[in-house]
Amino acid sequence: MTLTPDFLDGNAAAGDLESVFGTDMTVATGRCRGCGQRMSLAQTRAYLRGPGIVLRCPGCESVLLRLVRSADQMWLDTGGLDYLRIPAPQ
């Protein structure tokens, strides 16, 4: 029996994150508040089966970012990140 993970890499959340930030967020970097691991958002674990997107730390599985969208609003929680560094547009 082969188990398949229930997550994708952070690239799976690229479209929704770009709609919020207006830039490619897969190259943005941050540090996990739980374990201190630094990573690009592309390296996170993306869970897409719920009502929104959840990005978790690949090191400790802490929730880094949550994004939920309704018909006319979006909620963004980055409370699991110490910081989020976004490359400035050129």
Accessible surface in RSA format (square Angstrom, percent):
REM  Atomic radii and reference values for relative SASA: ProtOr
REM  Chains: A
REM  Algorithm: Lee & Richards
REM  Probe-radius: 1.40
REM  Slices: 20
REM RES _ NUM      All-atoms   Total-Side   Main-Chain    Non-polar    All polar
REM                ABS   REL    ABS   REL    ABS   REL    ABS   REL    ABS   REL
RES MET A   1   217.31 112.5 128.08  84.8  89.23 212.5 105.34  89.6 111.97 148.3
RES THR A   2   120.57  85.8  93.88  95.2  26.69  63.6  62.31  83.7  58.26  88.1
RES LEU A   3   143.62  80.0 121.29  86.8  22.33  56.1 122.35  85.9  21.27  57.2
RES THR A   4   112.17  79.8  89.97  91.2  22.20  52.9  60.72  81.6  51.45  77.8
RES PRO A   5    86.37  63.0  62.38  56.9  23.99  87.2  73.41  60.6  12.96  80.6
RES ASP A   6    80.22  56.2  69.79  69.5  10.43  24.7  21.27  50.1  58.95  58.8
RES PHE A   7    54.02  27.0  45.56  28.2   8.45  22.0  47.87  29.0   6.14  17.6
RES LEU A   8   104.03  57.9  99.86  71.4   4.17  10.5 104.03  73.1   0.00   0.0
RES ASP A   9    77.81  54.5  68.00  67.7   9.81  23.2  26.59  62.6  51.22  51.1
RES GLY A  10     0.52   0.6   0.00   N/A   0.52   0.6   0.00   0.0   0.52   1.2
RES ASN A  11    75.71  52.2  65.80  63.6   9.91  23.9  25.37  61.0  50.34  48.7
RES ALA A  12    45.23  41.6   9.29  14.3  35.94  81.8  22.06  31.1  23.17  61.4
RES ALA A  13     0.75   0.7   0.00   0.0   0.75   1.7   0.75   1.1   0.00   0.0
RES ALA A  14    27.67  25.4  27.29  42.1   0.38   0.9  27.29  38.4   0.38   1.0
RES GLY A  15    55.11  68.0   0.00   N/A  55.11  68.0  41.44 113.7  13.67  30.6
RES ASP A  16    58.32  40.8  54.74  54.5   3.57   8.4   3.27   7.7  55.05  54.9
RES LEU A  17     0.55   0.3   0.55   0.4   0.00   0.0   0.55   0.4   0.00   0.0
RES GLU A  18    84.33  48.4  81.76  61.9   2.56   6.1  15.32  29.6  69.01  56.3
RES SER A  19    69.98  59.1  30.81  41.1  39.16  90.2  42.01  89.5  27.97  39.2
RES VAL A  20    54.08  35.6  23.02  20.8  31.06  74.8  27.03  23.5  27.05  73.4
RES PHE A  21    61.76  30.9  32.49  20.1  29.27  76.2  38.06  23.1  23.70  67.8
RES GLY A  22    65.73  81.1   0.00   N/A  65.73  81.1  32.97  90.5  32.76  73.4
RES THR A  23    37.00  26.3  32.31  32.8   4.69  11.2  14.72  19.8  22.28  33.7
RES ASP A  24    65.04  45.6  60.93  60.6   4.11   9.7  30.20  71.1  34.83  34.7
RES MET A  25     0.10   0.0   0.00   0.0   0.10   0.2   0.00   0.0   0.10   0.1
RES THR A  26    15.73  11.2  14.33  14.5   1.40   3.3   4.08   5.5  11.65  17.6
RES VAL A  27    84.89  55.9  72.55  65.7  12.33  29.7  75.23  65.4   9.66  26.2
RES ALA A  28     0.05   0.0   0.00   0.0   0.05   0.1   0.05   0.1   0.00   0.0
RES THR A  29    36.85  26.2  36.64  37.1   0.21   0.5  35.76  48.0   1.09   1.6
RES GLY A  30     0.34   0.4   0.00   N/A   0.34   0.4   0.30   0.8   0.05   0.1
RES ARG A  31    71.58  30.1  71.58  36.5   0.00   0.0   9.55  13.1  62.03  37.6
RES CYS A  32     0.28   0.2   0.00   0.0   0.28   0.7   0.00   0.0   0.28   0.3
RES ARG A  33   140.50  59.0 118.11  60.2  22.39  53.3  51.06  69.8  89.43  54.2
RES GLY A  34    57.06  70.4   0.00   N/A  57.06  70.4  22.41  61.5  34.65  77.6
RES CYS A  35    66.51  50.3  26.78  29.9  39.73  93.4  33.88  85.8  32.63  35.2
RES GLY A  36    36.24  44.7   0.00   N/A  36.24  44.7  21.01  57.6  15.23  34.1
RES GLN A  37    68.93  38.5  59.33  43.4   9.61  22.9  29.30  62.4  39.63  30.1
RES ARG A  38   161.38  67.8 139.03  70.9  22.35  53.2  46.75  63.9 114.63  69.5
RES MET A  39     8.46   4.4   2.01   1.3   6.45  15.4   7.58   6.4   0.88   1.2
RES SER A  40    23.62  20.0  21.86  29.2   1.76   4.0  16.28  34.7   7.34  10.3
RES LEU A  41     1.16   0.6   1.15   0.8   0.01   0.0   1.15   0.8   0.01   0.0
RES ALA A  42    23.05  21.2  19.37  29.9   3.68   8.4  19.45  27.4   3.60   9.5
RES GLN A  43   110.34  61.7  94.13  68.8  16.20  38.6  33.44  71.2  76.90  58.3
RES THR A  44     1.05   0.7   0.00   0.0   1.05   2.5   0.00   0.0   1.05   1.6
RES ARG A  45    70.69  29.7  70.69  36.0   0.00   0.0   4.43   6.1  66.26  40.2
RES ALA A  46     0.60   0.5   0.00   0.0   0.60   1.4   0.00   0.0   0.60   1.6
RES TYR A  47    46.22  21.6  44.92  25.6   1.30   3.4  36.16  27.2  10.06  12.4
RES LEU A  48    66.98  37.3  44.15  31.6  22.84  57.4  44.47  31.2  22.51  60.6
RES ARG A  49   201.16  84.5 164.73  84.0  36.43  86.7  74.62 102.0 126.54  76.7
RES GLY A  50    48.58  59.9   0.00   N/A  48.58  59.9  28.18  77.3  20.40  45.7
RES PRO A  51   128.74  93.8  96.78  88.2  31.96 116.2 111.47  92.0  17.27 107.3
RES GLY A  52    15.91  19.6   0.00   N/A  15.91  19.6  11.49  31.5   4.41   9.9
RES ILE A  53    12.12   6.9  11.70   8.7   0.42   1.0  11.70   8.4   0.42   1.1
RES VAL A  54    38.34  25.2  38.34  34.7   0.00   0.0  38.34  33.3   0.00   0.0
RES LEU A  55     0.00   0.0   0.00   0.0   0.00   0.0   0.00   0.0   0.00   0.0
RES ARG A  56    73.89  31.0  73.89  37.7   0.00   0.0   3.05   4.2  70.84  42.9
RES CYS A  57     0.00   0.0   0.00   0.0   0.00   0.0   0.00   0.0   0.00   0.0
RES PRO A  58    38.57  28.1  21.77  19.8  16.80  61.1  22.02  18.2  16.55 102.9
RES GLY A  59    51.11  63.0   0.00   N/A  51.11  63.0  16.87  46.3  34.23  76.7
RES CYS A  60    51.60  39.0  23.65  26.4  27.95  65.7  30.92  78.3  20.68  22.3
RES GLU A  61    61.27  35.2  58.82  44.5   2.44   5.8  51.89 100.4   9.38   7.7
RES SER A  62    38.24  32.3  29.34  39.2   8.91  20.5  19.86  42.3  18.38  25.8
RES VAL A  63    51.12  33.6  39.87  36.1  11.25  27.1  39.87  34.6  11.25  30.5
RES LEU A  64     0.78   0.4   0.09   0.1   0.69   1.7   0.44   0.3   0.34   0.9
RES LEU A  65     0.56   0.3   0.00   0.0   0.56   1.4   0.56   0.4   0.00   0.0
RES ARG A  66   114.70  48.2 114.01  58.1   0.69   1.6  25.51  34.9  89.19  54.1
RES LEU A  67     4.65   2.6   3.21   2.3   1.44   3.6   3.21   2.3   1.44   3.9
RES VAL A  68    52.89  34.8  52.89  47.9   0.00   0.0  52.89  46.0   0.00   0.0
RES ARG A  69   119.40  50.1  96.80  49.3  22.60  53.8  48.53  66.3  70.88  43.0
RES SER A  70    46.73  39.5  30.86  41.2  15.87  36.6  39.79  84.7   6.94   9.7
RES ALA A  71   116.62 107.2  66.13 102.0  50.49 114.9  78.55 110.6  38.07 100.8
RES ASP A  72   121.80  85.3  87.15  86.7  34.65  81.9  44.21 104.1  77.59  77.4
RES GLN A  73    97.54  54.5  88.65  64.8   8.89  21.2  27.95  59.5  69.59  52.8
RES MET A  74    74.80  38.7  44.82  29.7  29.98  71.4  21.24  18.1  53.55  71.0
RES TRP A  75   136.23  54.7 132.02  63.9   4.21   9.9 108.40  57.8  27.83  45.2
RES LEU A  76    73.69  41.0  37.61  26.9  36.08  90.7  38.19  26.8  35.50  95.5
RES ASP A  77    52.30  36.6  47.16  46.9   5.14  12.1  25.97  61.1  26.32  26.3
RES THR A  78    47.90  34.1  41.06  41.6   6.85  16.3   6.95   9.3  40.95  61.9
RES GLY A  79    41.44  51.1   0.00   N/A  41.44  51.1  32.95  90.4   8.49  19.0
RES GLY A  80    16.14  19.9   0.00   N/A  16.14  19.9  11.05  30.3   5.09  11.4
RES LEU A  81     8.87   4.9   2.30   1.6   6.57  16.5   2.30   1.6   6.57  17.7
RES ASP A  82    58.96  41.3  32.89  32.7  26.07  61.6   7.78  18.3  51.17  51.0
RES TYR A  83    77.46  36.2  68.26  38.8   9.20  23.9  65.64  49.3  11.82  14.6
RES LEU A  84    43.46  24.2  16.68  11.9  26.79  67.3  16.68  11.7  26.79  72.1
RES ARG A  85   158.66  66.6 153.37  78.2   5.29  12.6  59.28  81.0  99.39  60.2
RES ILE A  86    65.99  37.6  44.18  32.9  21.81  52.6  44.18  31.8  21.81  59.2
RES PRO A  87    66.15  48.2  52.52  47.9  13.64  49.6  63.54  52.5   2.61  16.2
RES ALA A  88    72.77  66.9  58.20  89.8  14.56  33.1  62.15  87.5  10.62  28.1
RES PRO A  89   120.95  88.1  92.03  83.9  28.92 105.1 101.47  83.8  19.48 121.1
RES GLN A  90   215.71 120.6 141.70 103.6  74.01 176.2  96.77 206.0 118.94  90.2
END  Absolute sums over single chains surface
CHAIN  1 A     5608.3       4097.9       1510.3       2983.8       2624.5
END  Absolute sums over all chains
TOTAL          5608.3       4097.9       1510.3       2983.8       2624.5
